[in-house]
């Protein structure tokens, strides 16, 4: 008898070995039709298998459908194979390479004699739909490695043969066939192509074979796949909205910043963009001041030997910009931590000085690959709202709890309500003892529990010197942005010889907490621009009010109103051009200015202003004092 335990804890006995599909059928016809795979085993030992997988021993089994995250992954992987099937059907000379699942879909790389066109993508997608409607069975077979190499070479698939040839000799490999197409894959896959319905090909891009720029360039076709038609349509709508909100596009239209080929990965801030920067920085500076941080400033260049002591030279050398002077090698700092330790070391510190909190708007540089650069979201030169807390072990938990509460308030002020919490634990390559890692990981997890935050654990994703909490924002489109961090580090301060005098008189090494709330200011401003579609709340808007006159006779009054508001700290512009008022209103509305004030002869005579709020809201005519009070209220509430 074969005993199979189901997810609800119940067990079913079968007289002979049977497939996952047969188990599903024994439970119900609906489940059998919905099954795309099976999950055998539990916890870390669980593995996904095809529905055709034969179960011949006692085990636990979950039937996987498209409602499971794993099931959607199987569908996406199978759709990548369907894409390759369609490409080979339409372009027989094309060679297939690799086609993994990625977030929201998949890609597949091809070698072909000419670039694929937008028209080709349409034809390929139509062919995919045609092949899916055939509902061809997907079948798995296993070959010895050398036989598989010979098989794909015989098909003219030299890239695929090269992949298999890199597998250790003597191993078997699995192949999956659907109709006339067969591909190398570990699986699992859907039972038949009819399960693949809700997909869309998105774009073609270049990609080097095996990701090495020294190799030939391939063509990468991206696709998105969802379990239902509604989910696909929602995703496509989100992408349309994201394109409208693209910070690079809005940066040009609103004259905020630009990036230039003369300084790749670096940002040229225009006056309006720099005004946004200043608001974010000054807000964060107040956060430092009001929460016990001492603002410091460290140098850009630090000697190579310092980075060797901290371990960064071994871990991040390829991402560091270096230079030489008088036969000494220096690096532009990729992070601020060592500099803060050097500041801490100046003078004798007592346990009474702890916790000691340093904050810095530290400019850092990292040598990101050109292909990874993205507007102001991914750059080579950036400024962090970086902070380091030097404390004792007894301080860690309280500091982490206080920090999470602070971060939540900051994010809410910027318009973000949903935060996702993850604890990234020890990686294989790390420094420090298991004992200190145990303490650090416990402190982070316990701090989130005490803060009432549900969290997930990301095993092995911690920094080499300590575990961390990752704070991820969810924006208006449901996209996730990892910004804030809190890291517990028992090692770096010791490596650089930082000490304090304990109550006993002994010299001890402080624990170092690395923390950032917004992270890179450049990236965070890009997120803000996209979150608000460029229509930043009044307190952040680079221009808060624009004064428009109807005729030249009101120009002097318009200047008076503007000056009055400027004296109250409002960012104001005037537009006194000899243009029709509707034209000027439309132009400044497109610039997403929070308030447009129009003055004509009546307003001039009565000391009033006609107020239009963003979104074409006509708020009517009001005394200047009343408008100033309304604006002041908006700014105070961060509206």
C-alpha positions, 0 to 999 in steps of 0.5 A: 500500500502507498500512503499519501498525506495531504495538506489538511493532515488526512491520509489516503492509501492506494494499493499500487504506485500512481501518478500525481494526476491520479491522486488529484482525480481521486480527490475530485474531478475539479482538482484533477482539471486544475492541477498543474504540478505536485509538491512532494515532501514538506518544508526544506525537503519539498520539491515540485514534480510533474502531474505525471510523476509516479509516486511509489513510496509513502510521502506527503503531497500537495496538488499545485494549481494556478492559484499557488505561487508555485503553480504560476511559476510552472505556468510561466516556465511552460510558457517560455517553452511555448515561446521557443516552440513558436519561434522554432516553428516560424524561424527554423534557423533560430537557435534556442538558449535559455528561458528562465522564469522572472518576476511577472513572466519569463524571457527566452534568449535566441540566436538568429541571423537578423533582429526580431521586429515588432511584427515578428513579436505579433506573429510569434504571439499568435503562433503561441496561441495557436499551439496552445489551442492544440492542447498538446501533451507535455512529456518528459524523458531522461537521457545520459548527458553525452547522449543529450549533447549529441542529440542537440548537436544533431538538431543544430542547437549548439548553444543547448549542447554547450549548456548540457556539456557543462553538466558533470559527466555521467549525469542524466538530464531531463528533456520535455517535448510538446508536439514538434518541439523538445527542450532541455529542462529540469521541470516541472511543466504543465500537463499540456499546452492547453493550460497556457492561455493568459500571456503577452509578449512585451519586448525584445532586448539584447543579451550576451551569451552566458551574460559575458560581454565577450560572447556573442549578442543574442536576442532576448524576448520578454513575456508576461504570464498570469493565471487569469485574463483579469490578472493579465489585463490588470498587469498590462494596465499597471504597465501603462500607468507605470510608463506614464509615471516613469521618472525619466519621462517626468524628469524631462517634462517637468525640467527636474534633472537629466543624465548625460553621456559625459557622466554616465550614472551621475545626475545633473539636477536642475533648479526644480529637481534640486528644490525637491532634493532640498525638501527631502534632505531638510526633512531628513535632517530634522529627523536626525535632529529630533531623534538624537542623531549627530550629523557628521561628514566624512571624506570621499577618498579613503586609503585602500588599507582601510577597505582591506581591514573592513573586508570590503576590498575582498567583497566589493573591489570590482564595484569600487572606483580607485585612484592613486596619489604619491604611490598610495592607492585610494578608493571612492567610498561605496558606503559610509560605515568605515568613516563613521568608525574613524570619527567614533575613535577620536577621543575616549568614549565611555559607556555613558556616551552610548548609544551614540548616533551619527547621521550623514548625507554621505555621497557614495560611488559604486561602479555599476555596470552600464546595462544596470543604470536606470535614470536616477533609480540606479546610478553610480554616484548617490547620496545616502541618509546614512546613520550608524548607532554605536551601542552595547548589546543591551541597547540593540533591541530598544534601538531597533524597536525605536527605529522601526517606529521612526521609519514608519512615521517618515514613510507615512509623511511621504505618502507610503502606508504599506511596508513589507518587512523581511529579515535577511539572515547569515550568508555562507560567506561571512565574518564573525562567530555563530554566537554573535550572528545568533544574537544579531538575528534574534534581536532583529526578529524580536524587535519586529515582533515587539513592533507588531510587524509581521515579517518574512525571513530571507535565508542567506541574504544578510550582509557579510558582516551582519543580518539586516531588516529590509523595509520595502515600500509598496507604491500606488501601483502595487510595486515594491521598493526596498529602501530602508535597512537596519543591520546589526554588526558585531565585527566592523568596529572591532576590525578598525579598533573602535572601543569604549570604556565600560562601567567596569573600566574595561575596554570593550568593542561597541556594537554597530547598527547600520541604518538608512531610512530612504536609502539613496536620495536619488532613488527615493526621489525617483520613487516619489516622482513615480508614486505621485505621477509628478504631482508631488504634494505641496510641501515637496513640490518644487514650485508651490504657487504660480501667480498669473496676471490677466493683463499688464495692469495687474503685473505689479499686484502679482509681484506683490502677492508673490513677494508676500508669499515668498517672505512666508517661505513659499516657493513661488513663480510669476508668469507675467507674459502677454499671453491669454490667461487660459493658455497660461493656466493650461501650461502651468497645470501641465507642470503639476503646480499645486496652486495657480493664483490668477489676478485681474482688476477685481482681485487687484482692487480687493486684495484677493486672489482667484485660486485654482488647485491642481486637478482643475479645481476652482476654489474661487476668490479669497483674500490673500491672507485666507489663501496663505492660511490654507497653504500653511495648513496644507504644508503643515499636514504634508498634503 
